[in-house]
Amino acid sequence: MSDPEPDADFRERLLREVPDSDRDFVMRASGKRLDALGRKYDVYRTGVPLDGFDGFEDGDAEDDGV
């Protein structure tokens, strides 16, 4: 399995898909929170959603208002 797409590359791809209202959230997010935002817009690091992935169930992530 190859290395996951780095946050910076994924963020750049995701920013092409999100409306202006969520751009600030995407710019500040990283890791699992960034994955959760991607899921909201059907954009995934792997290109497709992984079985069992629910990026919104992350007790360790800081709440950024998403």
C-alpha positions in Angstrom: 0.0 0.0 0.0 1.3 3.4 -0.9 1.6 6.3 1.6 -1.5 8.4 2.2 -1.8 11.7 0.4 -0.3 14.4 2.5 -2.7 17.0 4.1 -1.3 19.8 1.9 -2.0 17.9 -1.4 -5.5 16.7 -0.2 -6.4 20.2 1.0 -5.5 21.7 -2.4 -7.7 19.1 -4.2 -10.5 19.6 -1.6 -10.5 23.4 -2.0 -11.5 23.0 -5.6 -14.7 21.4 -4.5 -15.9 23.3 -1.4 -18.1 26.4 -1.5 -16.6 29.7 -0.2 -18.5 29.2 3.1 -16.3 26.2 4.0 -13.0 27.3 2.6 -11.8 28.7 6.0 -12.6 25.3 7.7 -10.6 23.4 5.1 -7.6 25.8 5.4 -7.5 25.2 9.2 -8.2 21.5 9.2 -5.7 18.7 9.3 -5.7 14.9 9.7 -9.0 13.3 10.5 -10.9 16.6 10.5 -9.7 17.3 7.0 -10.8 13.8 6.0 -14.2 14.5 7.5 -14.6 17.7 5.5 -13.6 15.8 2.4 -16.2 13.2 3.1 -18.8 15.9 3.4 -18.1 16.8 -0.3 -17.4 13.2 -1.5 -13.7 13.9 -1.9 -11.4 11.2 -0.4 -7.6 10.8 -0.1 -8.0 7.3 -1.6 -10.3 8.4 -4.4 -13.2 6.3 -2.9 -14.7 6.0 0.6 -13.1 3.2 2.6 -15.4 0.6 4.2 -16.3 1.5 7.8 -14.8 5.0 7.6 -16.8 7.7 9.4 -14.6 10.7 9.8 -17.1 12.5 11.9 -16.6 10.1 14.9 -13.3 11.5 16.2 -13.3 12.2 19.9 -9.7 13.4 19.7 -10.2 16.1 17.1 -10.7 19.7 18.2 -14.2 21.0 17.3 -13.7 23.7 14.6 -17.4 24.3 14.0 -18.0 21.9 11.2 
